[in-house]
Amino acid sequence: MPITVATRLDIIELVVIATGGAPGVTQLNSLVAAIDAGGTLKGTATTLTSSAAFLRIYPSYLTSAEFASKFLDNAVPGLTAAAKAEGVAVISGLLNSGSSRADVLVASADFLSNTLATNSTFGTYAALFQNKAAVATYHTVTLGLDTNLTGALEGITSSADSVTTARNAVDGTTAAAAAAAAATATAATATAATALTTYDSAAATSATDTAAATAAATAADVAAATAANSVALAAASATAAALAVSTAATAKVSSTAQTAAAVALATATAATAATTDDAASAAATSASASQVTA
């Protein structure tokens, strides 16, 4: 079932009397969701009494009388000693007889919310409470704030003028927060622009470095190719030199062999000639001898 304005105000009033501050968007959303799911104002009050904000003001270790005394100081400040003593007796009696702190919150909020400002005994306290609830509503529902929860209600009195002053203060806080946010956004934009410029510069430098690296790699490839060609040329030169040496050696061997052959041939010819001469001489001698004999 959708929340009504009246029920939402009841929830805000419980927060005001429990913590002395506005609920803020986050907490109000949570408390309204619980009501929408079938919860009750007593359940809302029980949730509040276990919250950190409540326990900072009213620790669980307080006795019933101690809780009652502190609660009255915050809810209806300025009571006479006699009135406060009577209130402490009533509240501590309820707690000691089985009622819970949540019960005290619900009963007190309901009483102060429905008491007229003209009431001779509690009118001033009722007006104070109702003014706080009005500013809390303005803070959380109208402006949608989630910060400065207790600060938003500071300085509020039973006077209607204090409501205007408190609202203006909340508006001023909102404007200041907006200005701070705008300044932060401007600074963030400037930082982003600087970062972009730095990035562009780095990218340009990177491109230059890449080009230089490519040129160096190309030069290295050319040098490697030249070195390879030089090695091949040197190898070819060595092969040619070896071939020349081999050819020269072969030629030398052939020349030597040819010379030896010529010498041998000449020797053989001479020997043959000598043999022929010897044979001719012998034949001549033999002929001479035959002639003599005849």
VENCORSUL-V644892 format. One record per backbone hydrogen bond with DSSP energy under -0.5 kcal/mol. NH is the residue of the N-H (numbers start at 1). CO is the residue of the C=O. E is the energy in kcal/mol with one decimal. If there is no record, write none. Layout:
BEGIN
NH/CO/E  NH/CO/E
END
This chain:
BEGIN
8/4/-2.6  9/5/-2.2  10/6/-2.1  11/7/-2.1  12/8/-2.3  13/9/-2.7  14/10/-1.8  15/11/-1.9  16/12/-2.5  17/13/-2.4  18/14/-1.7  19/15/-2.9  20/15/-0.6  20/16/-1.9  21/15/-0.6  22/149/-2.2  25/145/-1.7  27/23/-0.5  28/24/-2.4  29/25/-2.5  30/26/-1.8  31/27/-2.6  32/28/-2.7  33/29/-2.1  34/30/-1.6  35/31/-1.6  36/32/-2.8  37/33/-1.5  38/35/-2.0  39/34/-2.2  44/40/-2.1  45/41/-2.5  46/42/-2.2  47/43/-2.3  48/44/-2.1  49/45/-2.1  50/46/-0.7  50/47/-0.8  51/48/-1.4  55/51/-2.3  56/52/-1.7  57/53/-0.8  57/54/-0.7  58/54/-3.2  62/59/-1.7  67/63/-2.9  68/64/-2.5  69/65/-2.3  70/66/-2.2  71/67/-2.8  72/68/-2.2  73/69/-1.7  74/70/-1.4  75/71/-2.8  76/72/-2.1  79/76/-0.8  84/80/-2.8  85/81/-2.4  86/82/-2.0  87/83/-2.3  88/84/-2.9  89/85/-2.0  90/86/-1.9  91/87/-2.7  92/88/-2.6  93/89/-1.6  94/90/-1.9  95/91/-2.5  96/92/-2.4  97/93/-1.0  98/95/-1.2  99/94/-2.4  104/100/-1.6  105/101/-2.1  106/102/-2.4  107/103/-2.4  108/104/-2.4  109/105/-2.7  110/106/-2.1  111/107/-2.1  112/108/-2.6  113/109/-2.1  114/110/-1.4  115/111/-0.7  119/116/-1.6  123/119/-1.7  126/122/-2.6  127/123/-2.5  128/124/-2.1  129/125/-2.3  130/126/-2.7  131/127/-2.3  132/128/-2.0  133/129/-2.2  134/130/-1.9  135/131/-2.2  136/132/-2.5  137/133/-2.1  138/134/-2.1  139/135/-2.8  140/136/-2.4  141/137/-2.2  142/137/-1.5  143/138/-2.1  145/139/-2.0  152/148/-1.6  153/150/-1.2  154/151/-1.1  156/153/-1.2  162/159/-0.7  163/159/-0.6  163/160/-0.8  164/160/-1.3  165/161/-2.3  166/162/-2.4  167/163/-2.5  168/164/-2.4  169/165/-2.1  170/166/-2.3  171/167/-2.7  172/168/-2.6  173/169/-2.4  174/170/-2.4  175/171/-2.8  176/172/-2.7  177/173/-2.5  178/174/-2.5  179/175/-2.7  180/176/-2.7  181/177/-2.5  182/178/-2.6  183/179/-2.6  184/180/-2.5  185/181/-2.6  186/182/-2.6  187/183/-2.6  188/184/-2.6  189/185/-2.4  190/186/-2.6  191/187/-2.6  192/188/-2.5  193/189/-2.5  194/190/-2.5  195/191/-2.6  196/192/-2.4  197/193/-2.5  198/194/-2.6  199/195/-2.4  200/196/-2.8  201/197/-2.5  202/198/-2.6  203/199/-2.8  204/200/-2.5  205/201/-2.6  206/202/-2.5  207/203/-2.4  208/204/-2.4  209/205/-2.8  210/206/-2.4  211/207/-2.4  212/208/-2.6  213/209/-2.6  214/210/-2.5  215/211/-2.7  216/212/-2.5  217/213/-2.4  218/214/-2.5  219/215/-2.7  220/216/-2.4  221/217/-2.3  222/218/-2.6  223/219/-2.8  224/220/-2.6  225/221/-2.6  226/222/-2.9  227/223/-2.8  228/224/-2.5  229/225/-2.6  230/226/-2.7  231/227/-2.6  232/228/-2.6  233/229/-3.1  234/230/-2.8  235/231/-2.6  236/232/-2.7  237/233/-2.7  238/234/-2.5  239/235/-2.4  240/236/-2.7  241/237/-2.6  242/238/-2.5  243/239/-2.5  244/240/-2.5  245/241/-2.5  246/242/-2.7  247/243/-3.0  248/244/-2.8  249/245/-2.6  250/246/-2.5  251/247/-2.9  252/248/-2.6  253/249/-2.5  254/250/-2.7  255/251/-2.8  256/252/-2.6  257/253/-2.6  258/254/-3.0  259/255/-2.5  260/256/-2.6  261/257/-2.6  262/258/-2.5  263/259/-2.7  264/260/-2.8  265/261/-2.8  266/262/-2.9  267/263/-2.7  268/264/-2.8  269/265/-2.8  270/266/-2.7  271/267/-2.9  272/268/-2.7  273/269/-3.0  274/270/-3.0  275/271/-2.7  276/272/-2.8  277/273/-3.0  278/274/-3.0  279/275/-2.8  280/276/-2.7  281/277/-2.8  282/278/-2.5  283/279/-2.4  284/280/-2.8  285/281/-2.5  286/282/-2.6  287/283/-2.2  288/284/-2.5  289/285/-2.2  290/286/-1.9  291/287/-2.6  292/288/-2.2  293/289/-2.4  294/290/-2.2
END
